[in-house]
Amino acid sequence: MNQNLENSVKRYEELNMMLADPTVINDQDRYLGLVKEFNELEPLVKNVLRLGQAETELDENKTLLYETEDQEFRDLIREEISELESEIAKIDAAIKEALIPKDPNDEKNVIVEIRAGAGGDEAALFAGDLFKMYTAFAENQGWNFELIDASENEIGGFKEVVFEIVGRGAYSKLKYESGVHRVQRVPETEAGGRIHTSTVTVAVLPEAEEVDIDIDPADLQIDTYRASGAGGQHVNKTSSAIRITHLPTGLVVTCQDQRSQYKNKDKAMQVLRTRLYEIEQRKQDAAIASDRKDQVGTGDRSERIRTYNFPQGRVSDHRIDLTLYQLENVLSGDLDSFINSLQAAAHEKAIDAKTNAMGMTND
């Protein structure tokens, strides 16, 4: 048995004994912590023990097949060998699955930041298209979204738009959207009909809670100002917009979409916590460089991840070499084909990485 799996079995047995100890039972905090660890280990250990048993039975049947001459009996043995081999393959897959570390952020809500890159007005227009795409996807999932801040350009696009998507598992599905999205199309303002290439940067951040990030109020500079953009006379008459500067890092967050100063401040603090949380995560990722190599393009804002080609009606994801000629559907929020494929690719890489690290085989 692999050494890591042996250690898991030993720890499971230790926990089993500890949970029967009256002194542990009387210490509720310790007891609950050990119960949680025991429950997390139990499925893995049961599979490990059953795998050993099944492999022993398989060896015994192969020996018996070699030794017996009765044809009818040999057929029964072959059938049992086939069943055992199938069971062993399933258990082996389940063990590898159990060994993959779970992303603690997967169930979180997300903050999405979309910024126009190269391409001027055309990039800003495409930023608006992506905003509509993600909000439509959120609606298809039964999630809610709320605009936090937006900087519009003169022709209806966004220089920058920040919004929140609230829904269970939002980060698990949308985390692969971080990166550079490229659009190839003929701008409406282009008289010669030439195809232009523009880029938009998307960042999908797991929403941080107060318990995740501790912010010292003394580190904040909070300014109020009059909101700009759509919103009627109200936005021009009251200083409801909020700008928060985090002095140690220089991060600046603004929020002007809510009508009350209090709500804008609350949303701005939410975004600030999320950005600071991302900074800490990136530090951890940098410390585990090999982990980074095994990811399928998550989190790197400089990575070109997808191209939307309007003349050909196609969308291509460069990380998994997947091209779909369904541009209109994708921009209407139908992202399932890409997201499912990206999740599957990331899952496969995680299994391979864990398998190689533990010296297990994929056979």
C-alpha positions as CSV (number, residue, x, y, z in Angstrom):
1,M,0.0,0.0,0.0
2,N,1.2,3.5,-0.7
3,Q,2.8,5.2,2.3
4,N,0.4,8.1,2.3
5,L,-2.6,5.8,2.2
6,E,-1.1,3.7,5.1
7,N,-0.8,6.9,7.1
8,S,-4.5,7.7,6.4
9,V,-5.5,4.2,7.7
10,K,-3.4,4.6,10.8
11,R,-4.8,8.0,11.5
12,Y,-8.3,6.7,11.1
13,E,-7.7,3.9,13.6
14,E,-6.2,6.4,16.0
15,L,-9.2,8.6,15.7
16,N,-11.5,5.6,16.3
17,M,-9.8,4.9,19.6
18,M,-9.6,8.6,20.6
19,L,-13.4,9.1,20.0
20,A,-14.1,6.3,22.6
21,D,-11.9,8.0,25.2
22,P,-14.1,9.6,28.0
23,T,-11.6,12.5,28.4
24,V,-11.9,13.4,24.7
25,I,-15.7,13.1,24.8
26,N,-15.9,15.5,27.7
27,D,-13.9,18.1,25.7
28,Q,-16.5,19.1,23.2
29,D,-14.4,21.4,21.0
30,R,-11.7,18.7,20.6
31,Y,-14.3,15.9,20.2
32,L,-16.2,17.8,17.4
33,G,-12.9,18.5,15.7
34,L,-11.9,14.8,15.8
35,V,-15.4,13.7,14.6
36,K,-15.1,16.0,11.6
37,E,-11.6,14.6,10.7
38,F,-12.9,11.0,11.3
39,N,-15.9,11.6,9.0
40,E,-13.7,13.1,6.3
41,L,-11.3,10.1,6.4
42,E,-13.8,7.3,6.6
43,P,-14.8,7.1,2.9
44,L,-11.2,7.0,1.8
45,V,-10.1,4.4,4.4
46,K,-13.1,2.1,3.6
47,N,-12.1,2.2,0.0
48,V,-8.5,1.6,0.8
49,L,-9.4,-1.4,2.9
50,R,-11.8,-2.8,0.4
51,L,-9.2,-2.3,-2.4
52,G,-6.7,-4.5,-0.5
53,Q,-9.3,-7.1,0.1
54,A,-10.4,-7.1,-3.6
55,E,-6.8,-7.4,-4.8
56,T,-6.3,-10.4,-2.5
57,E,-9.4,-12.0,-3.8
58,L,-8.3,-11.3,-7.4
59,D,-4.9,-13.0,-6.8
60,E,-6.6,-16.0,-5.2
61,N,-9.0,-16.4,-8.1
62,K,-6.2,-16.2,-10.6
63,T,-4.3,-18.9,-8.8
64,L,-7.4,-21.0,-8.6
65,L,-8.0,-20.5,-12.4
66,Y,-4.5,-21.8,-13.1
67,E,-4.9,-24.8,-10.9
68,T,-8.4,-26.1,-11.8
69,E,-9.2,-28.0,-15.0
70,D,-13.0,-28.1,-14.7
71,Q,-14.3,-25.9,-17.6
72,E,-17.5,-24.9,-16.0
73,F,-15.7,-23.9,-12.8
74,R,-13.1,-22.0,-14.8
75,D,-15.9,-20.0,-16.5
76,L,-17.3,-19.0,-13.1
77,I,-13.8,-18.0,-11.9
78,R,-13.2,-15.9,-15.0
79,E,-16.6,-14.1,-14.4
80,E,-15.6,-13.3,-10.8
81,I,-12.1,-12.1,-11.9
82,S,-13.8,-9.7,-14.4
83,E,-16.1,-8.4,-11.7
84,L,-13.2,-7.9,-9.3
85,E,-11.1,-6.1,-11.9
86,S,-14.0,-3.8,-12.6
87,E,-14.5,-3.1,-8.9
88,I,-10.8,-2.5,-8.3
89,A,-10.8,0.1,-11.1
90,K,-13.8,1.9,-9.6
91,I,-12.3,1.9,-6.1
92,D,-8.9,3.1,-7.4
93,A,-10.7,6.0,-9.2
94,A,-12.6,6.8,-6.0
95,I,-9.4,6.9,-4.0
96,K,-7.8,9.3,-6.4
97,E,-10.9,11.4,-6.3
98,A,-10.8,11.6,-2.6
99,L,-7.2,12.6,-2.5
100,I,-7.8,15.8,-4.6
101,P,-7.8,18.8,-2.3
102,K,-11.1,20.7,-2.4
103,D,-11.1,24.4,-3.3
104,P,-12.4,26.1,-0.1
105,N,-13.7,29.0,-2.2
106,D,-15.9,26.9,-4.6
107,E,-19.2,27.5,-2.8
108,K,-18.6,31.3,-2.5
109,N,-20.3,34.2,-4.2
110,V,-18.1,36.1,-6.7
111,I,-17.1,39.7,-7.5
112,V,-16.6,40.1,-11.2
113,E,-14.5,42.9,-12.6
114,I,-14.5,43.6,-16.4
115,R,-12.2,46.1,-17.9
116,A,-11.8,47.3,-21.5
117,G,-8.2,46.6,-22.8
118,A,-6.8,47.3,-26.2
119,G,-9.2,48.5,-28.8
120,G,-10.7,51.8,-27.4
121,D,-14.4,52.1,-27.9
122,E,-14.7,48.7,-29.5
123,A,-13.1,47.1,-26.4
124,A,-15.6,49.1,-24.2
125,L,-18.5,47.8,-26.2
126,F,-17.3,44.2,-25.9
127,A,-16.9,44.7,-22.1
128,G,-20.6,45.5,-22.2
129,D,-21.3,42.3,-24.2
130,L,-19.4,40.3,-21.6
131,F,-21.3,42.0,-18.8
132,K,-24.6,40.9,-20.4
133,M,-23.2,37.4,-21.0
134,Y,-22.3,36.8,-17.4
135,T,-25.5,38.3,-15.9
136,A,-27.5,36.2,-18.4
137,F,-25.6,33.1,-17.3
138,A,-26.3,34.0,-13.6
139,E,-30.0,34.3,-14.3
140,N,-29.9,30.9,-16.1
141,Q,-28.4,29.4,-13.0
142,G,-31.0,31.0,-10.7
143,W,-28.4,33.3,-9.2
144,N,-28.8,37.0,-8.3
145,F,-26.4,39.7,-9.4
146,E,-26.0,43.3,-8.3
147,L,-24.1,46.1,-10.0
148,I,-21.4,47.7,-7.7
149,D,-19.6,50.2,-9.9
150,A,-19.4,51.1,-13.5
151,S,-17.6,53.6,-15.7
152,E,-19.4,53.9,-19.0
153,N,-18.0,55.4,-22.2
154,E,-19.9,57.7,-24.6
155,I,-21.3,55.0,-26.9
156,G,-22.8,52.7,-24.4
157,G,-19.9,50.4,-23.4
158,F,-18.0,50.1,-20.2
159,K,-14.4,51.2,-19.5
160,E,-14.9,49.2,-16.3
161,V,-17.8,47.4,-14.6
162,V,-17.8,45.6,-11.2
163,F,-20.7,43.5,-10.1
164,E,-21.5,40.8,-7.6
165,I,-23.0,37.4,-8.4
166,V,-24.7,35.7,-5.5
167,G,-25.3,31.9,-5.8
168,R,-24.2,28.7,-4.3
169,G,-21.2,27.4,-6.2
170,A,-20.8,30.6,-8.3
171,Y,-17.0,30.5,-7.9
172,S,-16.7,26.8,-8.8
173,K,-18.2,27.6,-12.2
174,L,-16.9,31.1,-13.0
175,K,-13.3,30.9,-11.7
176,Y,-12.1,29.8,-15.1
177,E,-13.4,33.0,-16.7
178,S,-10.5,35.1,-15.3
179,G,-8.1,36.2,-18.1
180,V,-8.0,38.1,-21.4
181,H,-11.0,37.7,-23.7
182,R,-10.3,38.7,-27.3
183,V,-13.0,39.8,-29.8
184,Q,-12.6,39.9,-33.6
185,R,-15.3,41.8,-35.5
186,V,-16.0,44.7,-37.8
187,P,-16.9,47.8,-35.6
188,E,-20.0,49.7,-36.5
189,T,-17.9,52.8,-37.0
190,E,-15.6,51.0,-39.5
191,A,-16.6,52.2,-43.0
192,G,-14.0,49.9,-44.8
193,G,-15.4,46.7,-43.2
194,R,-12.1,45.7,-41.7
195,I,-12.0,43.3,-38.8
196,H,-10.6,44.7,-35.6
197,T,-9.2,42.8,-32.7
198,S,-9.8,44.1,-29.2
199,T,-9.3,42.7,-25.8
200,V,-11.2,42.8,-22.4
201,T,-9.8,41.7,-19.1
202,V,-12.0,39.7,-16.7
203,A,-11.2,39.0,-13.1
204,V,-13.5,36.6,-11.1
205,L,-12.8,36.8,-7.3
206,P,-14.2,34.7,-4.5
207,E,-16.1,37.0,-2.2
208,A,-14.3,37.4,1.0
209,E,-16.1,37.6,4.3
210,E,-15.1,39.6,7.4
211,V,-13.7,36.5,9.0
212,D,-11.4,35.9,6.0
213,I,-9.7,39.3,6.0
214,D,-9.1,41.5,9.1
215,I,-9.0,45.2,8.0
216,D,-7.7,47.9,10.5
217,P,-10.0,51.0,10.2
218,A,-6.9,53.1,10.7
219,D,-5.6,51.8,7.4
220,L,-8.6,53.3,5.4
221,Q,-9.1,56.7,3.8
222,I,-12.8,57.1,3.0
223,D,-14.0,59.9,0.7
224,T,-17.5,60.7,-0.5
225,Y,-18.4,62.4,-3.8
226,R,-21.3,62.9,-6.1
227,A,-22.2,59.9,-8.3
228,S,-22.0,60.2,-12.0
229,G,-23.8,58.5,-14.9
230,A,-27.4,57.3,-15.1
231,G,-29.6,57.6,-12.2
232,G,-31.7,60.7,-12.6
233,Q,-31.4,63.9,-10.6
234,H,-30.7,62.0,-7.3
235,V,-27.1,61.1,-8.2
236,N,-26.2,64.6,-9.1
237,K,-27.5,66.2,-5.9
238,T,-26.2,64.0,-3.1
239,S,-22.6,62.8,-2.2
240,S,-23.6,59.2,-2.0
241,A,-20.7,57.7,-3.9
242,I,-17.9,56.2,-1.8
243,R,-14.2,55.9,-2.5
244,I,-12.1,53.8,-0.1
245,T,-8.3,53.8,-0.2
246,H,-6.4,51.0,1.6
247,L,-3.3,52.9,2.6
248,P,-0.9,49.9,3.2
249,T,-1.5,48.5,-0.3
250,G,-2.7,51.6,-2.2
251,L,-5.8,49.7,-3.4
252,V,-8.7,52.1,-4.3
253,V,-12.3,50.9,-4.4
254,T,-15.3,52.9,-5.5
255,C,-19.0,52.3,-5.3
256,Q,-21.7,54.6,-6.6
257,D,-24.5,52.3,-7.7
258,Q,-26.5,52.3,-4.5
259,R,-28.6,55.3,-3.6
260,S,-27.5,55.5,0.0
261,Q,-24.0,56.4,1.2
262,Y,-24.2,53.6,3.8
263,K,-25.0,50.9,1.2
264,N,-22.2,52.2,-1.1
265,K,-19.7,52.0,1.8
266,D,-20.8,48.5,2.6
267,K,-20.4,47.3,-1.0
268,A,-17.0,49.1,-1.3
269,M,-15.8,47.3,1.8
270,Q,-17.0,44.0,0.4
271,V,-14.9,44.6,-2.8
272,L,-11.9,45.7,-0.8
273,R,-12.0,42.6,1.4
274,T,-12.2,40.5,-1.7
275,R,-9.3,42.1,-3.4
276,L,-7.1,41.8,-0.3
277,Y,-8.1,38.2,0.0
278,E,-7.0,37.7,-3.6
279,I,-3.6,39.2,-2.9
280,E,-3.1,36.8,0.0
281,Q,-4.2,33.9,-2.2
282,R,-1.8,34.9,-5.0
283,K,1.1,34.9,-2.4
284,Q,0.2,31.4,-1.4
285,D,-0.1,30.3,-5.0
286,A,3.3,31.7,-5.8
287,A,4.8,29.7,-2.9
288,I,3.4,26.5,-4.5
289,A,4.6,27.0,-8.0
290,S,3.9,23.4,-9.0
291,D,0.3,23.8,-8.0
292,R,0.0,26.7,-10.4
293,K,1.2,24.6,-13.3
294,D,-1.5,22.1,-12.7
295,Q,-4.3,24.7,-13.0
296,V,-6.3,25.2,-16.2
297,G,-5.9,28.9,-16.6
298,T,-7.5,30.2,-13.4
299,G,-6.7,33.6,-12.0
300,D,-4.0,34.9,-14.4
301,R,-5.4,38.1,-15.8
302,S,-2.7,38.4,-18.4
303,E,-3.5,35.0,-20.0
304,R,-5.4,35.1,-23.2
305,I,-8.1,32.5,-22.6
306,R,-10.8,32.9,-25.3
307,T,-11.5,34.4,-28.7
308,Y,-14.9,35.5,-29.9
309,N,-14.8,35.7,-33.7
310,F,-17.9,37.4,-35.1
311,P,-17.4,36.9,-38.9
312,Q,-17.1,33.1,-38.4
313,G,-19.6,32.9,-35.5
314,R,-17.2,31.0,-33.4
315,V,-15.8,31.0,-29.9
316,S,-12.5,29.3,-29.1
317,D,-11.1,28.5,-25.7
318,H,-7.3,28.3,-26.0
319,R,-6.7,26.4,-22.8
320,I,-8.6,23.3,-23.8
321,D,-8.6,23.7,-27.6
322,L,-12.4,23.8,-27.7
323,T,-14.1,25.7,-30.5
324,L,-17.9,26.1,-30.8
325,Y,-19.7,27.8,-33.7
326,Q,-22.4,29.1,-31.3
327,L,-21.3,32.7,-30.8
328,E,-24.8,34.1,-30.4
329,N,-25.8,31.4,-27.8
330,V,-22.6,31.9,-25.8
331,L,-23.0,35.7,-25.6
332,S,-26.6,35.0,-24.5
333,G,-25.3,33.3,-21.4
334,D,-25.0,29.7,-22.6
335,L,-21.5,29.0,-21.1
336,D,-22.2,25.4,-19.9
337,S,-20.2,23.7,-22.7
338,F,-17.1,25.7,-21.9
339,I,-17.4,25.6,-18.1
340,N,-18.1,21.9,-18.0
341,S,-15.1,21.1,-20.3
342,L,-12.8,23.4,-18.2
343,Q,-13.9,21.8,-15.0
344,A,-13.3,18.3,-16.4
345,A,-9.8,19.3,-17.7
346,A,-8.9,20.8,-14.3
347,H,-10.2,17.7,-12.5
348,E,-8.2,15.4,-14.8
349,K,-5.0,17.4,-14.2
350,A,-5.6,17.4,-10.5
351,I,-5.9,13.6,-10.4
352,D,-2.8,13.2,-12.5
353,A,-0.8,15.6,-10.3
354,K,-1.9,13.9,-7.1
355,T,-1.3,10.4,-8.6
356,N,2.2,11.3,-9.7
357,A,3.0,12.9,-6.4
358,M,1.9,9.8,-4.5
359,G,3.6,7.4,-6.8
360,M,0.3,5.8,-7.9
361,T,-0.5,4.7,-11.4
362,N,-3.4,5.5,-13.7
363,D,-3.7,1.9,-14.9
